[in-house]
């Protein structure tokens, strides 16, 4: 880098900066003149005029048709539907996705700690609703693992509140037979839990629908991809942990019961703790009427694990699993390993490897469910080897029922997080497939569709729903072209609910858990991408790790909130650590680049150009001021506190060999550390940017500073104040500050704060204009030193 004088090339450059392409003098170089010549004067219509214009625009037949098409996108789809070309592809894809929905719906329904049939209800009504209001043509709505587990956390909090208010209920004593119940939840308790899930779904679904109509679909932009990925992988750890009990044949005691673990061959009511016996006695119940059948049933399904809630539950659950690992049901473990091996081999080694050659993937999950059910029924796995099964599945579609929305008041915040995650996954999946298949996705319509599908599910004993990544990709890969695919899939699920559902009562729970765990393989593989993510972006990797760790160690809802806070903090840190650097022109080009990063960078004598590459607002306004002082080499605050006497330090001159070095002798006042570093240029490492062999010290000739604001995307009041202070402080030592390349969006706040009225003449359209003006009319420099 060299500092050029005002002769030769500089004169030619100045002449070119002040002329246009035809060699004529430029008429506008200042922002004030340009705005006055071309700025339109905004007209402020009255309220009556606004209402009249809005009515004339909206109350037309064309506007009505647009509104109907926008709110019911399936109408437009049917208008463009090609029966011969689209229907065969949609039918095949619908059958394929519908077959996948059956085992996944049951597995994820059980994952939510509700009955498996709840997942089938969601798999029926979610895609049916999305067909009418959704804009994603290949999106498969339904029951997904992440939301199921998050809903389970809400239900666990509800269970804890019930236990706290009614400790007798935790005993699990049947009020009719006076015997310990053999189910984890009684039918009455399960019905109430389904109503709680429906209540929180209804409340958050209605809020989401309203937000979609108000155009709030942009909120998802505040959740980065690193945040969402880290959260979903963290939740996957929860999902896997929750299924380990079924893999090993372990389970949970009913509602946190503190009954001791029965012996392998014998069980007696005397095994109950004294506390529980006392509570039973207080209720007037008796265990003397318990039949041997009840005792045997309890032995077969009695669980040994404790259900943990809240923070650190993953760690506590794994500790509990390891403590009871000797109680593993060998039959259940063998079945699980066989199922997982078969599903993995078919999905990973056949379906994925030969997906380009296969029209549709092998429905291995459904095959495993059918074979598992048949084996369990004919081999009597439940009676012979104590293998837990799904149990009774009611046939038919439930009667629509509005849940008591007041039940959601204690869990609304957690449920709101769930539906935000649901919308994030739905819109990301819809946009991905929309870009692949060349159609537009409406973010606001997708938010409304997510809320609508959840509300309908709430009326039919379901909970919050979202787009399934795996099924959506299969639907697209199987040739699905329109939302008609969802209708075909719904017909498949409806057939199972109405006819085949009751025949699945013998399905082992470990088969469903095996399906869930194998489906999490893709999530776990993202852990091996952290090194690549760190290479691409340190900030995104930090957000990913913090969100993942918080979701795993604390809980899913806390993890999402912490991830959001870390993501916001990273934005603030990046603006505070933004690049504010001194720049110059590279060789004979007109490109401005950093002085220390490029070769042959030239500066005009006495002019320092400083570029800001981030928003200027309250968080970094003070930092910006200090960087300007340091990069200019002159700190006006300290300069006023020093004498104008200059002494030559011969010893440092011989040591540094950087021309003539100067040191000022202070009279009083040390200034702060930041300004000391800026002014003690002889010892600061940044001095090498300004002082080179044969060059003249820029401090001794500085008369103008040009602040290039090309990268300043927005300003706030504190940012404007910082600029005003810089201008005033440098003016006090006869150094003039110019601003260039001020964005149009920032002119509004400059006008409203009075900056344009006071300092408007200091704003230039381009950096070249500002530098030309600074060089052509240098100010006095005698008071600078």
CORRAKA-V386442 format. One record per residue. N is the residue number from 1. RES is the residue in three letters. SS is DSSP state (@ for helix, = for strand, . for the rest). PHI is phi as a letter, one per 20 degrees, with the letter a starting at -180 (999 if undefined). OMEGA is omega in degrees with one decimal (* if undefined). Layout:
# CORRAKA-V386442
N/RES/SS/PHI/OMEGA
N/RES/SS/PHI/OMEGA
This chain:
# CORRAKA-V386442
1/UNK/./999/178.0
2/UNK/=/c/176.0
3/UNK/=/d/-174.5
4/UNK/=/e/175.2
5/UNK/./e/-177.9
6/UNK/./e/-178.4
7/UNK/./d/171.0
8/UNK/./m/-175.7
9/UNK/@/g/-178.4
10/UNK/@/f/178.5
11/UNK/@/f/177.5
12/UNK/@/f/179.8
13/UNK/@/f/-179.7
14/UNK/@/f/179.7
15/UNK/@/f/-179.0
16/UNK/@/f/179.7
17/UNK/@/f/-174.5
18/UNK/./e/179.4
19/UNK/=/c/178.0
20/UNK/./e/-176.6
21/UNK/./f/-179.4
22/UNK/./e/179.6
23/UNK/./n/179.4
24/UNK/./e/177.4
25/UNK/=/f/178.6
26/UNK/./f/-176.8
27/UNK/./e/-175.5
28/UNK/./d/174.8
29/UNK/./c/-179.8
30/UNK/=/d/-179.2
31/UNK/@/f/-177.6
32/UNK/@/f/-179.5
33/UNK/@/f/-178.8
34/UNK/@/f/-179.9
35/UNK/@/f/-179.7
36/UNK/@/f/-177.3
37/UNK/@/e/-169.6
38/UNK/@/c/-175.2
39/UNK/./f/175.9
40/UNK/./f/176.4
41/UNK/./e/-176.6
42/UNK/./f/177.2
43/UNK/./e/-179.0
44/UNK/./d/-179.2
45/UNK/./f/177.6
46/UNK/./f/179.3
47/UNK/@/f/179.4
48/UNK/@/f/179.1
49/UNK/@/f/178.0
50/UNK/@/f/179.3
51/UNK/@/f/179.5
52/UNK/@/f/179.7
53/UNK/@/f/-180.0
54/UNK/@/f/179.2
55/UNK/@/f/180.0
56/UNK/@/f/-178.5
57/UNK/@/e/-172.9
58/UNK/@/e/-174.1
59/UNK/./e/175.7
60/UNK/./c/179.5
61/UNK/@/f/178.6
62/UNK/@/f/178.3
63/UNK/@/f/178.8
64/UNK/@/f/178.6
65/UNK/@/f/177.3
66/UNK/@/f/-179.5
67/UNK/@/f/178.6
68/UNK/@/f/-180.0
69/UNK/@/f/-179.5
70/UNK/@/f/-178.1
71/UNK/@/e/178.3
72/UNK/./c/-173.9
73/UNK/@/f/-179.4
74/UNK/@/f/178.2
75/UNK/@/f/178.4
76/UNK/@/f/179.2
77/UNK/@/f/179.8
78/UNK/@/f/178.9
79/UNK/@/f/-178.0
80/UNK/./d/-175.0
81/UNK/./f/177.9
82/UNK/./d/-169.7
83/UNK/@/f/-174.9
84/UNK/@/f/-176.9
85/UNK/@/e/-172.2
86/UNK/@/e/-172.5
87/UNK/@/f/179.4
88/UNK/@/g/179.4
89/UNK/@/f/179.3
90/UNK/@/f/-178.8
91/UNK/@/f/180.0
92/UNK/@/f/179.8
93/UNK/@/f/179.5
94/UNK/@/f/177.7
95/UNK/@/f/-179.0
96/UNK/@/f/-179.1
97/UNK/@/f/178.6
98/UNK/@/f/177.5
99/UNK/@/f/178.0
100/UNK/@/f/-176.7
101/UNK/@/f/-173.6
102/UNK/@/f/-180.0
103/UNK/@/f/180.0
104/UNK/@/f/177.9
105/UNK/@/f/179.1
106/UNK/@/f/-178.9
107/UNK/@/f/-177.8
108/UNK/@/f/173.8
109/UNK/@/f/176.4
110/UNK/@/f/179.1
111/UNK/@/f/179.9
112/UNK/./f/-175.9
113/UNK/./m/170.4
114/UNK/./d/-179.8
115/UNK/./f/-179.0
116/UNK/@/g/-177.5
117/UNK/@/f/176.8
118/UNK/@/f/177.5
119/UNK/@/f/177.0
120/UNK/@/f/177.2
121/UNK/@/f/178.5
122/UNK/@/f/179.6
123/UNK/@/f/178.2
124/UNK/@/e/-169.9
125/UNK/@/e/-180.0
126/UNK/@/f/178.6
127/UNK/@/f/177.7
128/UNK/@/f/178.2
129/UNK/@/f/-179.0
130/UNK/@/f/178.1
131/UNK/@/g/-175.6
132/UNK/@/e/-170.5
133/UNK/@/c/-178.2
134/UNK/./e/-179.5
135/UNK/./d/177.8
136/UNK/./e/-173.8
137/UNK/./f/-179.6
138/UNK/./d/-178.2
139/UNK/./f/178.0
140/UNK/./d/177.3
141/UNK/=/f/177.5
142/UNK/=/q/-177.7
143/UNK/./e/-179.5
144/UNK/./c/-170.0
145/UNK/@/f/-174.5
146/UNK/@/f/-179.3
147/UNK/@/f/179.0
148/UNK/@/f/179.8
149/UNK/@/f/178.1
150/UNK/@/f/174.9
151/UNK/@/f/177.2
152/UNK/@/f/179.1
153/UNK/@/f/176.1
154/UNK/@/f/-179.9
155/UNK/@/f/176.2
156/UNK/@/f/175.7
157/UNK/@/f/176.1
158/UNK/@/f/178.0
159/UNK/@/g/179.9
160/UNK/@/f/178.6
161/UNK/@/f/177.1
162/UNK/@/f/178.8
163/UNK/@/f/-178.7
164/UNK/@/f/-179.0
165/UNK/@/e/-177.6
166/UNK/./b/-177.1
167/UNK/@/f/178.9
168/UNK/@/f/-177.3
169/UNK/@/f/-178.1
170/UNK/@/f/-180.0
171/UNK/@/f/-179.2
172/UNK/./m/179.0
173/UNK/=/e/-179.7
174/UNK/./f/-177.1
175/UNK/./f/-178.9
176/UNK/./e/-177.1
177/UNK/./e/-177.6
178/UNK/./l/-179.5
179/UNK/./d/174.1
180/UNK/=/g/-179.6
181/UNK/./f/-176.9
182/UNK/./e/179.1
183/UNK/./d/177.9
184/UNK/./f/176.0
185/UNK/./c/176.1
186/UNK/./f/180.0
187/UNK/@/f/179.7
188/UNK/@/f/179.0
189/UNK/@/f/-179.4
190/UNK/@/f/177.9
191/UNK/@/f/179.0
192/UNK/@/f/178.7
193/UNK/@/f/176.0
194/UNK/@/f/178.8
195/UNK/@/f/177.3
196/UNK/@/f/177.5
197/UNK/@/f/178.0
198/UNK/@/f/-178.5
199/UNK/@/f/-179.9
200/UNK/@/f/177.4
201/UNK/@/f/179.4
202/UNK/@/f/-178.0
203/UNK/@/f/-178.2
204/UNK/@/f/177.5
205/UNK/@/f/178.4
206/UNK/@/f/178.1
207/UNK/@/f/-180.0
208/UNK/@/f/176.5
209/UNK/@/f/178.5
210/UNK/@/f/179.4
211/UNK/@/f/177.4
212/UNK/@/f/179.3
213/UNK/@/f/177.3
214/UNK/./e/177.5
215/UNK/./m/-178.2
216/UNK/./e/179.7
217/UNK/@/f/-178.8
218/UNK/@/f/-176.0
219/UNK/@/g/-178.8
220/UNK/@/f/179.4
221/UNK/@/f/179.9
222/UNK/@/e/177.3
223/UNK/./d/-177.3
224/UNK/./f/178.7
225/UNK/@/f/176.9
226/UNK/@/f/178.5
227/UNK/@/f/-177.3
228/UNK/@/f/-178.9
229/UNK/@/f/178.3
230/UNK/@/f/178.6
231/UNK/@/f/-177.3
232/UNK/@/f/176.8
233/UNK/@/f/176.8
234/UNK/@/f/177.7
235/UNK/@/f/177.9
236/UNK/@/f/175.4
237/UNK/@/f/176.5
238/UNK/@/f/-179.1
239/UNK/@/f/-179.4
240/UNK/@/f/179.9
241/UNK/@/f/-178.6
242/UNK/@/f/-178.3
243/UNK/@/e/-178.9
244/UNK/@/f/-179.3
245/UNK/@/f/178.8
246/UNK/@/f/178.4
247/UNK/@/f/-178.4
248/UNK/./e/179.5
249/UNK/./m/176.1
250/UNK/./e/179.9
251/UNK/./a/-179.0
252/UNK/=/d/173.0
253/UNK/./f/-176.0
254/UNK/@/f/175.5
255/UNK/@/l/174.6
256/UNK/@/m/179.4
257/UNK/./g/-178.2
258/UNK/./d/177.5
259/UNK/./f/179.4
260/UNK/./f/179.6
261/UNK/./f/179.0
262/UNK/./f/177.6
263/UNK/./f/-175.8
264/UNK/./f/-173.1
265/UNK/./d/-173.7
266/UNK/./b/176.0
267/UNK/./b/-179.7
268/UNK/./c/179.6
269/UNK/@/f/177.7
270/UNK/@/f/177.3
271/UNK/@/f/179.8
272/UNK/./f/-179.9
273/UNK/./f/-179.5
274/UNK/@/f/179.7
275/UNK/@/f/-179.1
276/UNK/@/f/178.6
277/UNK/@/f/179.7
278/UNK/@/f/179.3
279/UNK/@/f/178.5
280/UNK/@/f/179.8
281/UNK/@/f/178.9
282/UNK/@/f/-179.3
283/UNK/@/e/-178.7
284/UNK/./n/-179.7
285/UNK/./e/179.4
286/UNK/./c/177.7
287/UNK/./d/-176.5
288/UNK/./f/-177.2
289/UNK/./e/-178.7
290/UNK/./f/179.5
291/UNK/./e/178.5
292/UNK/@/f/178.4
293/UNK/@/f/179.0
294/UNK/@/f/-179.9
295/UNK/@/f/178.7
296/UNK/@/f/179.3
297/UNK/@/f/179.6
298/UNK/@/f/179.0
299/UNK/@/f/-175.6
300/UNK/@/f/-173.3
301/UNK/@/d/-177.5
302/UNK/./f/-174.6
303/UNK/./e/-176.9
304/UNK/./d/-176.3
305/UNK/=/e/175.8
306/UNK/./e/179.1
307/UNK/./e/-179.3
308/UNK/./d/178.3
309/UNK/./c/174.3
310/UNK/./m/-176.1
311/UNK/./f/176.6
312/UNK/./m/-177.6
313/UNK/@/f/177.1
314/UNK/@/f/-179.2
315/UNK/@/f/-178.4
316/UNK/@/f/180.0
317/UNK/@/f/179.7
318/UNK/@/f/175.3
319/UNK/@/f/179.6
320/UNK/@/f/178.4
321/UNK/@/f/-179.7
322/UNK/@/f/177.8
323/UNK/@/f/-174.9
324/UNK/./d/-176.4
325/UNK/@/f/179.4
326/UNK/@/f/178.8
327/UNK/@/e/-178.1
328/UNK/./g/173.5
329/UNK/./e/-174.4
330/UNK/@/f/-179.8
331/UNK/@/f/179.2
332/UNK/@/f/-179.6
333/UNK/@/f/179.5
334/UNK/@/f/178.4
335/UNK/@/g/-178.1
336/UNK/@/f/-178.7
337/UNK/@/f/178.9
338/UNK/@/f/-179.1
339/UNK/@/f/-179.0
340/UNK/@/f/179.6
341/UNK/@/f/-179.4
342/UNK/@/f/-178.4
343/UNK/@/f/-179.0
344/UNK/@/f/-177.5
345/UNK/@/f/-178.3
346/UNK/@/f/-175.6
347/UNK/@/f/-174.2
348/UNK/@/e/-173.1
349/UNK/@/e/-179.8
350/UNK/@/d/-175.4
351/UNK/@/f/-177.9
352/UNK/./f/-176.7
353/UNK/./f/-176.1
354/UNK/./d/-177.3
355/UNK/./f/179.1
356/UNK/./f/-177.9
357/UNK/./e/-177.4
358/UNK/./d/178.1
359/UNK/./f/176.5
360/UNK/./c/179.1
361/UNK/./f/177.5
362/UNK/./f/-179.5
363/UNK/./f/-172.6
364/UNK/@/f/-179.3
365/UNK/@/f/178.5
366/UNK/@/f/178.4
367/UNK/@/f/179.6
368/UNK/@/f/178.2
369/UNK/@/f/-179.5
370/UNK/@/f/-179.9
371/UNK/@/f/178.4
372/UNK/@/f/178.6
373/UNK/@/f/179.9
374/UNK/@/f/-179.9
375/UNK/@/f/-179.7
376/UNK/@/f/-176.8
377/UNK/@/f/-174.4
378/UNK/@/e/177.9
379/UNK/@/e/178.3
380/UNK/./l/-176.4
381/UNK/@/f/-179.7
382/UNK/@/f/-177.1
383/UNK/@/f/-173.4
384/UNK/@/e/-173.0
385/UNK/@/d/178.1
386/UNK/./l/178.3
387/UNK/./e/179.4
388/UNK/./f/-179.2
389/UNK/=/c/-177.9
390/UNK/./f/-178.6
391/UNK/./n/-174.0
392/UNK/./f/175.6
393/UNK/./d/-179.2
394/UNK/./f/177.3
395/UNK/./e/177.2
396/UNK/./n/-179.6
397/UNK/./e/179.9
398/UNK/./f/177.3
399/UNK/./f/179.6
400/UNK/./f/-175.8
401/UNK/./b/179.5
402/UNK/./e/-179.9
403/UNK/./f/177.7
404/UNK/./f/-173.4
405/UNK/@/f/178.3
406/UNK/@/f/178.0
407/UNK/@/f/-176.4
408/UNK/@/e/-171.4
409/UNK/./f/-178.0
410/UNK/./e/-174.8
411/UNK/./c/-173.6
412/UNK/@/f/-177.6
413/UNK/@/f/178.5
414/UNK/@/f/179.7
415/UNK/@/f/178.0
416/UNK/@/f/176.1
417/UNK/@/f/-179.6
418/UNK/@/f/-175.8
419/UNK/@/f/173.2
420/UNK/@/f/176.2
421/UNK/@/f/178.7
422/UNK/@/f/179.7
423/UNK/@/f/179.7
424/UNK/@/f/-179.5
425/UNK/@/f/-179.2
426/UNK/@/f/-176.5
427/UNK/@/f/178.4
428/UNK/@/f/179.0
429/UNK/@/f/-179.7
430/UNK/@/f/180.0
431/UNK/@/f/179.3
432/UNK/@/f/-180.0
433/UNK/@/f/176.9
434/UNK/@/f/177.2
435/UNK/@/f/-179.1
436/UNK/@/f/-175.1
437/UNK/@/d/172.1
438/UNK/./m/169.7
439/UNK/./b/-173.4
440/UNK/./e/177.6
441/UNK/./d/179.6
442/UNK/./e/-176.8
443/UNK/@/f/-179.7
444/UNK/@/f/177.8
445/UNK/@/f/178.4
446/UNK/@/f/175.4
447/UNK/@/f/177.6
448/UNK/@/f/-179.6
449/UNK/@/f/177.8
450/UNK/@/f/177.6
451/UNK/@/f/-178.9
452/UNK/@/f/179.5
453/UNK/@/f/179.5
454/UNK/@/f/179.1
455/UNK/@/f/179.0
456/UNK/@/f/177.5
457/UNK/@/f/179.2
458/UNK/@/f/179.5
459/UNK/@/f/-177.9
460/UNK/./d/172.4
461/UNK/./m/178.8
462/UNK/./d/178.2
463/UNK/./b/-171.2
464/UNK/./g/-176.2
465/UNK/./c/178.8
466/UNK/=/b/178.6
467/UNK/=/f/176.5
468/UNK/./e/-179.3
469/UNK/@/f/-175.7
470/UNK/@/f/-178.2
471/UNK/@/f/178.7
472/UNK/@/f/177.9
473/UNK/@/f/176.5
474/UNK/@/f/179.4
475/UNK/@/f/177.9
476/UNK/@/f/-179.3
477/UNK/@/f/179.6
478/UNK/./e/175.4
479/UNK/./o/178.7
480/UNK/./f/-175.5
481/UNK/./d/-176.3
482/UNK/./c/179.2
483/UNK/./f/177.0
484/UNK/@/g/176.4
485/UNK/@/g/179.5
486/UNK/@/f/178.6
487/UNK/@/f/178.7
488/UNK/@/f/178.2
489/UNK/@/f/178.3
490/UNK/@/f/178.8
491/UNK/@/f/178.0
492/UNK/@/f/-179.5
493/UNK/@/f/179.5
494/UNK/@/f/177.7
495/UNK/@/f/179.3
496/UNK/@/f/-178.6
497/UNK/@/f/-174.6
498/UNK/@/f/-170.3
499/UNK/@/d/-168.6
500/UNK/@/e/-175.3
501/UNK/@/g/-178.1
502/UNK/@/f/-179.5
503/UNK/@/f/-179.0
504/UNK/@/e/-176.8
505/UNK/./f/-177.7
506/UNK/./e/-178.6
507/UNK/./f/178.0
508/UNK/=/f/179.1
509/UNK/@/f/-178.9
510/UNK/@/f/177.0
511/UNK/@/f/177.5
512/UNK/@/f/178.1
513/UNK/@/f/177.8
514/UNK/@/f/177.9
515/UNK/@/f/-178.6
516/UNK/@/f/-175.2
517/UNK/@/f/179.1
518/UNK/@/f/178.7
519/UNK/@/f/178.7
520/UNK/./e/-177.0
521/UNK/@/g/-179.7
522/UNK/@/f/177.9
523/UNK/@/f/-178.7
524/UNK/@/f/178.9
525/UNK/@/f/178.6
526/UNK/@/f/176.8
527/UNK/@/f/-179.0
528/UNK/@/e/178.5
529/UNK/@/e/-176.8
530/UNK/@/f/-179.8
531/UNK/@/f/178.0
532/UNK/@/f/178.2
533/UNK/@/f/178.0
534/UNK/@/f/178.3
535/UNK/@/f/-178.1
536/UNK/@/f/-176.5
537/UNK/./b/177.6
538/UNK/@/f/-176.8
539/UNK/@/f/179.4
540/UNK/@/f/179.2
541/UNK/@/f/177.8
542/UNK/@/f/177.8
543/UNK/@/f/-179.9
544/UNK/@/g/-175.8
545/UNK/@/f/-179.7
546/UNK/@/f/-179.6
547/UNK/@/f/179.8
548/UNK/@/f/-177.6
549/UNK/@/f/179.2
550/UNK/@/f/179.6
551/UNK/@/f/-178.2
552/UNK/@/f/-172.4
553/UNK/@/f/-177.6
554/UNK/./e/176.3
555/UNK/./a/-173.8
556/UNK/@/f/-177.2
557/UNK/@/f/177.4
558/UNK/@/f/179.1
559/UNK/@/f/179.2
560/UNK/@/f/179.5
561/UNK/@/f/178.8
562/UNK/@/f/177.1
563/UNK/@/f/178.7
564/UNK/@/f/179.4
565/UNK/@/f/178.6
566/UNK/@/f/178.2
567/UNK/@/f/177.3
568/UNK/@/f/178.6
569/UNK/@/f/179.3
570/UNK/@/f/177.3
571/UNK/@/f/179.4
572/UNK/@/f/-179.8
573/UNK/@/f/-178.2
574/UNK/@/f/177.3
575/UNK/@/f/178.9
576/UNK/@/f/179.2
577/UNK/./e/-176.5
578/UNK/./f/-176.9
579/UNK/./e/168.6
580/UNK/=/d/-168.7
581/UNK/=/c/173.2
582/UNK/=/e/-175.2
583/UNK/=/c/174.7
584/UNK/=/b/-179.0
585/UNK/=/e/-179.2
586/UNK/=/e/177.4
587/UNK/./l/-178.6
588/UNK/./e/-179.5
589/UNK/./e/177.3
590/UNK/./d/-179.3
591/UNK/./e/177.3
592/UNK/=/e/-179.8
593/UNK/=/c/-177.4
594/UNK/=/f/-175.9
595/UNK/./f/-175.8
596/UNK/./e/-174.8
597/UNK/./d/-175.8
598/UNK/./c/175.9
599/UNK/./e/175.4
600/UNK/./l/176.7
601/UNK/=/e/-174.5
602/UNK/=/d/174.0
603/UNK/=/c/173.2
604/UNK/=/e/-176.1
605/UNK/./f/176.3
606/UNK/./n/-177.1
607/UNK/=/c/176.2
608/UNK/=/d/178.8
609/UNK/=/e/-178.6
610/UNK/=/c/-177.0
611/UNK/=/d/177.4
612/UNK/=/d/-174.3
613/UNK/./d/176.2
614/UNK/./a/173.6
615/UNK/./g/178.3
616/UNK/=/d/-175.0
617/UNK/./b/-169.7
618/UNK/./g/-174.2
619/UNK/./f/-176.1
620/UNK/./c/-177.9
621/UNK/@/f/-179.4
622/UNK/@/f/177.1
623/UNK/@/f/179.4
624/UNK/@/f/179.1
625/UNK/@/g/-178.9
626/UNK/@/f/178.5
627/UNK/@/f/176.6
628/UNK/@/f/178.5
629/UNK/@/f/-176.7
630/UNK/@/f/-176.6
631/UNK/@/f/178.6
632/UNK/@/f/-177.6
633/UNK/./n/-179.2
634/UNK/./c/177.2
635/UNK/./d/-175.5
636/UNK/@/f/-179.2
637/UNK/@/f/-179.9
638/UNK/@/f/-177.5
639/UNK/@/f/-179.2
640/UNK/./f/-178.7
641/UNK/./e/-174.7
642/UNK/=/d/176.0
643/UNK/=/f/178.2
644/UNK/=/e/176.8
645/UNK/=/e/-177.8
646/UNK/=/d/177.4
647/UNK/=/d/179.9
648/UNK/=/e/178.6
649/UNK/./e/-175.0
650/UNK/@/f/-177.2
651/UNK/@/f/178.6
652/UNK/@/f/178.3
653/UNK/@/f/179.3
654/UNK/@/f/-176.5
655/UNK/@/f/-172.9
656/UNK/@/e/-178.8
657/UNK/./l/-180.0
658/UNK/./c/-179.4
659/UNK/./m/178.6
660/UNK/./e/176.6
661/UNK/./e/-176.2
662/UNK/=/c/176.2
663/UNK/=/c/-178.1
664/UNK/=/d/-179.4
665/UNK/=/d/-177.0
666/UNK/=/f/173.6
667/UNK/./e/179.6
668/UNK/./a/-179.4
669/UNK/./n/-177.3
670/UNK/./e/-174.1
671/UNK/./m/179.5
672/UNK/./e/-175.6
673/UNK/@/f/-177.6
674/UNK/@/f/-179.0
675/UNK/@/f/175.4
676/UNK/@/f/179.8
677/UNK/@/f/-177.8
678/UNK/@/f/-174.9
679/UNK/@/e/177.4
680/UNK/./f/-173.4
681/UNK/./f/-178.8
682/UNK/./f/-177.4
683/UNK/./d/-178.0
684/UNK/./f/-179.8
685/UNK/./f/-178.1
686/UNK/./f/-177.7
687/UNK/@/f/-178.6
688/UNK/@/f/178.2
689/UNK/@/f/-173.5
690/UNK/@/d/-175.2
691/UNK/./d/177.8
692/UNK/./c/178.9
693/UNK/./g/179.6
694/UNK/./n/-178.6
695/UNK/./e/177.0
696/UNK/./e/-178.9
697/UNK/./g/-177.0
698/UNK/@/f/-179.2
699/UNK/@/f/-174.8
700/UNK/@/f/-177.4
701/UNK/./c/-177.0
702/UNK/./f/177.1
703/UNK/./c/177.9
704/UNK/=/b/170.7
705/UNK/=/c/177.0
706/UNK/=/d/178.2
707/UNK/=/e/179.1
708/UNK/=/e/-174.2
709/UNK/./d/178.9
710/UNK/./g/-177.1
711/UNK/./e/179.9
712/UNK/./e/-174.7
713/UNK/./f/174.9
714/UNK/./b/179.2
715/UNK/=/c/166.5
716/UNK/./c/-174.5
717/UNK/@/f/179.7
718/UNK/@/f/175.2
719/UNK/@/f/177.2
720/UNK/@/f/178.8
721/UNK/@/f/178.7
722/UNK/@/f/178.8
723/UNK/@/f/179.0
724/UNK/@/f/179.8
725/UNK/@/f/178.6
726/UNK/@/f/-179.7
727/UNK/@/f/-177.4
728/UNK/@/f/-177.2
729/UNK/@/f/178.5
730/UNK/@/f/177.3
731/UNK/@/f/-179.8
732/UNK/./f/176.9
733/UNK/./d/174.6
734/UNK/./m/171.1
735/UNK/./d/-176.5
736/UNK/=/e/-178.0
737/UNK/=/d/175.1
738/UNK/=/d/173.3
739/UNK/=/d/179.1
740/UNK/=/c/174.6
741/UNK/./l/178.4
742/UNK/./f/-177.3
743/UNK/./f/-179.4
744/UNK/@/f/-178.5
745/UNK/@/f/-178.6
746/UNK/@/e/-177.1
747/UNK/@/f/-178.3
748/UNK/@/f/-178.4
749/UNK/@/f/174.6
750/UNK/@/f/176.4
751/UNK/@/f/-174.3
752/UNK/@/f/179.6
753/UNK/./e/-179.6
754/UNK/./n/-178.9
755/UNK/@/f/-177.3
756/UNK/@/f/-179.4
757/UNK/@/f/-175.9
758/UNK/@/e/-174.6
759/UNK/@/c/-175.9
760/UNK/@/g/-178.6
761/UNK/@/f/-179.3
762/UNK/@/e/-178.1
763/UNK/=/e/-179.6
764/UNK/=/c/-176.3
765/UNK/./f/-177.8
766/UNK/./c/177.1
767/UNK/@/f/178.0
768/UNK/@/f/178.8
769/UNK/@/f/-178.8
770/UNK/@/f/-179.8
771/UNK/@/f/178.2
772/UNK/@/g/-179.4
773/UNK/@/f/-179.7
774/UNK/@/f/-178.0
775/UNK/@/f/-176.0
776/UNK/@/f/179.6
777/UNK/./c/-178.6
778/UNK/./f/179.1
779/UNK/./e/179.1
780/UNK/./f/-177.0
781/UNK/./c/-173.4
782/UNK/./f/-178.2
783/UNK/./e/-177.5
784/UNK/./f/-174.6
785/UNK/./e/*
